[in-house]
Amino acid sequence: MTWLVVLNSILFIATLSGYLICMKYITYTYEYRNEWFNVLLTLIFTPFYSCFFIRKFSLTRIRYYMAPERRIVLIYPIATGILYTVETVLVFFVLNTVTLSYYTIMRSGFIIFNIPWFKYLLKKPVTRLYYASCAALFVSHVIVSSQYVFQYQSQSNAADSRAQNVVQNMIIISISCFLNSAYNNVIEYTMSKYGDIITNIDFQIIFQSTFFVIAAPWAVYYTTFNVPPLNSTSVTMYVFIAFGLQLYMFNKIYILNNKRVEIPTNILLSGLDILRRVIQLTYSFVWFKEPFDAIIGISLLFLGLSGGLLLYQYVRDYMVRAKLQHLPMVEMDVPADAEA
């Protein structure tokens, strides 16, 4: 594994974990809740992100994609950009009210929504191990959701009305998981079917541009009505969140497109994702003093079992493929009459 892959892997974990932790810090410290400001932070460095790839994009490329026989391909990056925009707003909205630990556990649910996409869009086989992983994850979600409902039902008379919207938060997180699964699988489908027409870089430019054009006006408009706290600490947090979100996407794309890594990129990303969830949960319980008890502990065990099963399947499938690719050629005795 090259040092660039190692560097991008470290930054992937740091930025993905860091921006969520910083967002919750702003919420806990300043009691500031504005999902549209979080969207605005996501957008700030989008033009700079595009500068990495803009030299590969030109009017010639635009005319190339606008040709009648290739125009249909543009639907996919635009559609996934729209789905990503809706998911981003929903995620930031629900982050205003739920604990970081609950969000971290529940957002793993996208693997359950992958099943119909695997079967009917990508035509991938869904193994028993994958079903077992989804079952363990479902148990984890049921346990932690029950704990979440019980915890806030006891506060039903509290002044904070946000704490009472338990069912609403569950539904929103579930919808965000579905949207995450949808655009991830559509992206994979597009690149596998139309990869000879649209490049990964061009897809990312159109995808990010769609997100920017749709979300920017709303983010600016609603932020002006609820101005964030401004001091040296908060501004530092904002810069890290904004830069981290775009750097995370860059790191992810680099890892996925790396051809020299010794292990498949899906295994690497799965392992990195498990590690960053451990970091987020540690911050949730230690730094933010979020409630932890035996029930949450059991839920985390099932979450770990789900991730472990997925990782085991990735490693097992890779080892099987490696053995098939390196089977030695065996000389076969050919009967004399066959040679004649």
C-alpha positions in Angstrom: 0.0 0.0 0.0 1.5 3.3 -1.1 2.0 6.2 1.3 -0.6 8.2 -0.6 -3.3 5.6 0.0 -2.3 5.6 3.7 -2.5 9.4 3.8 -5.9 9.5 2.1 -7.2 6.7 4.4 -6.2 8.7 7.5 -7.7 11.8 6.2 -10.9 9.9 5.2 -11.4 8.8 8.8 -10.4 12.2 10.3 -12.6 14.3 8.1 -15.6 12.1 8.1 -15.6 11.7 11.9 -14.4 15.2 12.6 -17.1 17.2 10.8 -19.9 15.3 12.6 -18.2 15.8 16.0 -17.7 19.5 15.3 -21.3 19.9 14.3 -22.5 18.3 17.5 -20.0 20.5 19.5 -21.7 23.6 18.0 -25.1 22.2 18.9 -24.1 21.4 22.5 -22.0 24.4 23.2 -24.0 27.2 21.5 -27.4 25.6 21.3 -27.4 26.6 17.6 -29.6 24.5 15.4 -29.8 25.4 11.7 -29.6 22.6 9.2 -29.4 25.1 6.3 -26.3 26.7 7.8 -24.7 23.2 7.8 -25.7 22.8 4.2 -24.0 26.2 3.5 -20.8 24.9 5.1 -21.0 21.9 2.8 -21.3 24.2 -0.2 -18.5 26.7 0.6 -15.6 24.7 -0.8 -17.6 23.0 -3.6 -16.2 25.4 -6.3 -12.6 24.7 -5.0 -13.3 21.0 -5.0 -14.2 21.3 -8.7 -10.9 23.0 -9.4 -9.2 19.7 -9.0 -11.0 18.4 -12.1 -12.0 21.4 -14.1 -8.9 21.2 -16.4 -10.4 17.9 -17.6 -13.8 19.6 -18.4 -14.3 22.0 -21.3 -16.9 23.2 -23.9 -15.7 20.3 -26.1 -16.8 17.9 -23.3 -20.1 19.7 -22.9 -20.9 19.3 -26.6 -19.8 15.7 -26.4 -22.4 15.0 -23.7 -25.1 17.0 -25.4 -25.0 14.8 -28.5 -28.4 13.0 -28.8 -26.9 9.5 -28.4 -25.2 10.5 -25.2 -27.6 13.0 -23.6 -29.4 10.4 -21.7 -26.3 9.6 -19.6 -26.5 13.1 -18.0 -29.7 12.1 -16.2 -27.8 9.9 -13.8 -25.3 12.4 -12.3 -28.1 15.0 -12.1 -30.6 12.6 -10.5 -28.0 11.4 -8.0 -27.1 15.0 -7.2 -30.8 15.7 -6.5 -31.0 12.7 -4.2 -27.8 13.7 -2.4 -29.2 17.2 -1.9 -32.4 15.9 -0.2 -30.4 13.4 1.9 -28.0 16.1 3.1 -30.8 18.4 4.2 -32.5 15.6 6.1 -29.3 14.4 7.7 -28.4 17.9 9.0 -32.0 18.4 10.2 -32.1 15.3 12.3 -28.6 15.9 13.6 -30.0 19.0 15.4 -32.1 16.8 17.7 -30.7 13.3 18.0 -27.6 12.2 19.9 -24.4 11.5 17.9 -24.3 7.9 19.2 -27.9 7.2 18.1 -27.3 8.8 14.7 -24.1 6.8 14.2 -25.8 3.5 14.9 -29.0 4.2 12.9 -27.2 5.5 9.8 -25.7 2.1 9.2 -29.1 1.1 7.9 -28.2 1.8 4.3 -26.9 -1.7 4.0 -30.4 -3.1 4.5 -31.7 -0.9 1.7 -29.0 -2.1 -0.6 -30.7 -5.5 -1.0 -33.4 -4.5 -3.6 -30.8 -2.4 -5.5 -28.4 -5.4 -5.6 -31.0 -7.8 -6.8 -32.9 -5.8 -9.3 -30.6 -3.0 -10.6 -27.0 -4.3 -10.2 -28.0 -8.0 -10.6 -25.7 -8.9 -7.7 -26.2 -12.0 -5.6 -27.2 -11.3 -2.0 -25.5 -13.9 0.1 -26.6 -15.5 3.3 -23.8 -13.7 5.1 -25.2 -10.4 3.9 -28.7 -11.3 5.1 -27.2 -12.3 8.4 -25.4 -8.9 8.7 -28.6 -7.1 7.9 -30.5 -9.1 10.5 -27.9 -8.3 13.2 -28.1 -4.6 12.2 -31.9 -4.7 12.4 -31.7 -6.1 15.9 -29.2 -3.4 16.8 -31.6 -0.7 15.5 -34.6 -2.1 17.3 -32.8 -2.2 20.6 -31.3 1.3 20.4 -34.6 2.7 19.0 -36.6 1.2 21.9 -34.1 2.7 24.3 -34.4 6.1 22.5 -38.2 6.0 22.7 -38.2 5.0 26.3 -35.7 7.7 27.3 -37.6 10.5 25.7 -41.1 9.3 26.7 -40.1 10.1 30.2 -39.4 13.6 29.1 -42.8 14.0 27.3 -43.7 17.0 29.5 -40.3 18.7 28.9 -40.2 22.2 27.4 -37.9 21.1 24.5 -40.4 19.9 21.9 -37.6 18.6 19.7 -36.9 15.8 22.2 -40.5 14.6 21.7 -40.2 13.9 18.0 -38.8 10.4 18.4 -40.8 8.7 15.6 -40.2 11.6 13.3 -36.4 11.3 13.8 -36.6 7.5 13.1 -38.5 8.0 9.9 -36.1 10.8 8.7 -33.0 8.7 9.4 -34.6 5.7 7.6 -35.4 7.9 4.6 -31.8 9.3 4.5 -30.5 5.7 4.6 -32.7 4.8 1.6 -31.5 7.9 -0.3 -27.9 7.1 0.5 -28.3 3.6 -0.8 -30.2 4.8 -3.8 -27.6 7.2 -5.2 -24.6 5.0 -4.3 -26.1 2.1 -6.2 -27.2 4.3 -9.1 -23.6 5.7 -9.3 -22.2 2.2 -9.4 -24.7 1.2 -12.0 -24.0 4.2 -14.2 -20.2 3.8 -14.1 -20.5 0.1 -14.8 -22.9 0.5 -17.8 -21.8 3.9 -19.2 -18.2 4.1 -18.0 -17.1 4.2 -21.6 -19.2 7.3 -22.2 -18.9 9.4 -19.0 -15.7 9.4 -16.9 -15.7 9.4 -13.1 -14.3 12.9 -13.0 -17.0 14.3 -15.3 -19.7 12.5 -13.2 -18.4 14.1 -10.1 -18.4 17.6 -11.7 -22.0 17.3 -12.8 -23.0 15.7 -9.5 -21.4 18.4 -7.4 -22.7 21.2 -9.6 -26.2 19.9 -9.3 -25.9 19.9 -5.5 -24.5 23.4 -5.5 -27.1 24.9 -7.8 -30.1 23.5 -6.0 -28.9 23.9 -2.4 -27.0 27.2 -2.4 -30.0 29.6 -2.7 -31.9 27.9 0.1 -28.9 27.7 2.3 -28.0 31.4 2.0 -31.6 32.5 2.4 -32.4 30.6 5.6 -29.0 31.2 7.1 -29.7 35.0 7.0 -32.7 34.4 9.2 -30.8 32.4 11.8 -27.2 33.8 11.9 -24.7 31.4 13.6 -22.5 32.4 16.6 -19.3 34.0 15.5 -16.1 33.8 17.6 -12.6 32.3 17.1 -13.7 28.9 18.3 -16.9 28.6 16.2 -15.3 30.0 13.1 -12.4 27.5 13.4 -15.1 24.8 13.6 -16.9 26.1 10.6 -13.8 26.1 8.5 -12.9 22.5 9.5 -16.5 21.3 8.8 -16.5 23.0 5.4 -13.1 21.9 4.3 -13.5 18.4 5.9 -16.6 17.7 4.0 -15.0 18.3 0.6 -11.7 16.7 1.5 -13.6 13.6 2.6 -15.2 13.3 -0.8 -11.8 13.8 -2.5 -10.2 11.1 -0.2 -13.1 8.7 -1.0 -12.8 9.1 -4.8 -9.0 8.7 -4.6 -9.3 5.4 -2.6 -12.0 4.0 -4.9 -9.9 4.8 -8.0 -6.6 3.6 -6.7 -5.3 0.6 -8.7 -2.2 -0.2 -6.7 -3.7 -1.0 -3.3 -3.0 -4.6 -2.2 -6.5 -5.2 -0.9 -9.8 -4.3 -2.8 -11.0 -0.8 -2.1 -14.4 -2.0 -0.9 -12.7 -3.9 1.9 -10.5 -0.9 2.7 -13.4 1.5 2.8 -15.5 -0.9 4.9 -12.7 -1.2 7.5 -12.2 2.5 7.5 -16.0 3.1 8.0 -16.0 0.7 11.0 -13.0 2.5 12.5 -14.6 5.9 12.2 -17.8 4.7 13.8 -15.8 3.5 16.8 -14.2 7.0 17.0 -17.6 8.7 16.8 -19.2 6.5 19.4 -16.2 7.0 21.7 -16.6 10.8 21.5 -20.3 10.4 22.0 -20.0 8.6 25.3 -16.8 10.1 26.7 -16.6 13.7 25.4 -20.3 14.5 25.0 -21.4 12.5 28.0 -24.2 10.8 26.1 -26.1 8.1 28.1 -24.6 4.6 27.9 -26.0 1.5 29.6 -26.3 -2.2 29.1 -29.0 -1.9 26.5 -27.0 0.4 24.3 -24.0 -1.9 24.9 -26.0 -4.8 23.5 -27.0 -2.8 20.5 -23.4 -2.0 19.8 -22.5 -5.7 20.0 -25.0 -6.4 17.3 -23.7 -3.4 15.3 -20.2 -4.8 15.6 -21.4 -8.3 14.5 -23.1 -6.8 11.5 -19.9 -5.0 10.4 -17.8 -8.0 11.2 -19.9 -10.3 9.0 -19.7 -7.8 6.1 -15.9 -7.5 6.4 -15.6 -11.3 6.6 -17.6 -11.7 3.4 -15.4 -9.2 1.6 -12.2 -10.9 2.7 -13.6 -14.4 2.0 -14.7 -13.4 -1.5 -11.4 -11.7 -2.2 -9.5 -14.8 -1.2 -11.6 -17.0 -3.4 -11.1 -14.7 -6.4 -7.3 -14.6 -5.6 -7.1 -18.4 -5.6 -9.1 -18.7 -8.8 -6.7 -16.2 -10.5 -3.6 -18.0 -9.4 -4.6 -21.7 -10.0 -1.5 -23.4 -11.4 -1.7 -24.9 -14.9 -1.8 -28.7 -14.6 -0.6 -30.8 -17.4 -3.0 -33.4 -18.5 -2.1 -36.8 -20.1 -3.6 -36.9 -23.6 -4.4 -40.3 -25.0 -2.3 -41.3 -28.0 -5.3 -41.8 -30.2 -6.5 -38.3 -29.3 -3.2 -36.9 -30.4 -3.5 -38.7 -33.7 
